[in-house]
Amino acid sequence: MKKDLIELAPEAFAPFGRVLEPHGEITKQGESWQCWSPLDFMTPSAPVGVGIVTCQQFPASVDALERHVSREELLWTTTTSLVMAVDLPLHMGDAEARPNANTTQIFLLSAGQAVILARGVWHSPAFTLEGAGRYFFAVEFKPDFIDQDKQPWIRFINGEAISLG
């Protein structure tokens, strides 16, 4: 199933989480720098693990996504724009739930952008549009309500797959 690429914007991304971007008054500043803080909050109940992912070009198709029903995930790009597929956080308590290719969207995260994925949002890894890239993520280090941590990649309903249109 072919999907259009959607530019990341707070309104478009709202069903899946929050976009972090400067807004409101500058809270600190100095010569050649400005700071907006806090932009948002996460309320962890366990230690937060921080990781780095190296990635390549979006594959020809994606047939599985993962989710974290008991925790949010912070993801931020570095110097490369990335794309990531996301699907709605439905059926949070159902261990047999699967992502739906029909409701999955693919967002473009420009270099330097960050998002907080809502609890239960199905998501792919982030990929580049070409070449190599990397991104950072932070997520609570605890077991999920539905233990999919050992094999988190769950295939789409009906064995479908998505690709960039």
C-alpha positions in Angstrom: 0.0 0.0 0.0 1.6 3.3 -1.1 1.6 6.2 1.4 2.4 9.9 0.8 5.0 11.5 2.9 3.6 14.1 5.3 5.7 17.0 6.6 5.9 17.0 10.4 3.5 19.6 11.9 2.0 19.7 15.4 -1.6 19.4 14.2 -1.0 16.6 11.7 1.1 14.6 14.3 -1.3 15.2 17.2 -3.0 11.7 17.1 0.5 10.1 17.5 2.2 12.4 20.0 3.8 15.8 20.2 6.2 17.8 18.1 8.9 19.7 19.9 9.8 23.0 18.4 10.6 26.4 19.8 7.5 28.4 20.9 6.6 31.0 23.4 9.1 33.3 25.1 12.8 32.6 25.1 13.7 31.5 28.6 17.5 31.9 28.4 19.8 33.5 26.0 23.4 34.7 25.5 25.7 35.8 22.7 24.9 33.6 19.7 22.4 31.3 21.4 18.7 31.1 22.6 16.9 28.6 24.7 13.2 27.6 25.0 12.7 25.5 28.1 10.7 23.6 29.0 9.0 22.8 25.7 7.1 19.8 27.0 7.2 17.2 29.8 7.4 13.5 30.1 6.6 11.9 33.4 8.6 8.7 33.7 8.1 6.2 36.5 11.3 4.3 35.8 14.9 5.2 34.7 15.1 6.5 31.2 17.4 4.8 28.7 18.9 6.8 25.9 20.0 5.2 22.7 21.4 5.9 19.2 20.2 4.3 16.0 22.1 4.4 12.8 19.8 4.0 9.8 19.7 3.8 6.0 17.2 4.6 3.3 13.5 3.8 3.8 13.1 0.2 2.6 11.1 -0.8 -0.4 8.3 -1.8 2.0 7.6 -2.0 5.8 5.4 -4.8 7.0 5.7 -4.5 10.8 5.7 -1.8 13.5 6.3 -1.8 17.3 4.6 0.0 20.2 5.2 0.8 23.9 1.8 0.7 25.6 3.1 1.8 29.0 5.6 4.5 28.1 6.2 7.5 25.8 9.3 7.7 23.6 11.3 10.8 22.7 13.0 10.7 19.3 15.2 13.4 17.9 17.0 13.7 14.6 20.6 15.0 14.2 21.9 16.5 11.0 19.8 14.3 8.6 16.1 14.4 7.8 14.3 11.1 8.5 11.0 9.4 7.8 9.0 7.3 10.2 5.7 5.4 9.9 3.2 5.7 12.7 -0.2 4.2 13.4 -2.9 5.1 15.9 -2.6 3.8 19.5 -5.8 1.7 19.5 -6.6 -1.5 21.5 -3.9 -0.7 24.2 -4.8 -3.6 26.4 -5.0 -6.2 23.7 -1.9 -8.3 23.3 -3.2 -9.6 19.9 -3.6 -6.1 18.5 -1.9 -5.3 15.2 -1.1 -2.1 13.3 -3.3 -1.1 10.5 -1.8 -0.2 7.1 -4.9 1.9 6.2 -4.5 4.3 9.2 -0.6 4.3 9.1 1.0 7.6 8.1 4.6 8.4 7.1 6.0 11.6 8.5 9.1 13.6 7.4 11.2 14.8 10.4 13.5 17.5 9.2 17.1 17.5 10.6 17.0 18.8 14.2 13.3 18.0 14.8 12.1 16.0 17.7 8.8 14.2 18.7 7.4 12.5 21.7 5.5 9.4 20.6 2.4 8.9 22.7 1.9 5.7 24.7 0.8 2.8 22.4 1.6 4.5 19.1 2.7 1.9 16.6 5.9 3.1 14.8 8.7 1.9 12.6 12.3 2.8 13.1 13.2 6.1 11.4 14.9 5.9 8.0 16.6 8.4 5.7 15.3 9.2 2.2 18.8 8.5 0.9 22.2 7.6 2.4 23.0 7.0 6.0 21.7 8.8 9.1 21.4 8.6 12.9 19.0 9.6 15.6 18.6 9.5 19.3 15.8 8.1 21.4 14.9 8.1 25.1 12.4 5.7 26.6 11.6 4.4 30.1 13.6 1.3 30.8 10.8 -1.0 32.2 8.7 -3.9 30.9 5.6 -3.0 29.0 2.1 -3.9 30.2 1.9 -6.1 27.1 5.3 -7.8 26.9 6.3 -7.3 23.3 9.9 -6.3 24.2 11.5 -9.6 23.2 9.9 -9.5 19.7 8.4 -6.0 19.3 7.9 -6.1 15.5 4.2 -6.9 14.9 3.0 -7.4 11.3 0.2 -5.4 9.9 -3.4 -6.7 9.9 -3.9 -9.1 6.9 -0.1 -9.2 6.2 -0.1 -5.9 4.4 2.9 -3.7 3.9 3.4 0.0 3.2 5.8 1.8 0.9 6.5 5.4 0.1 4.2 6.7 -2.7 
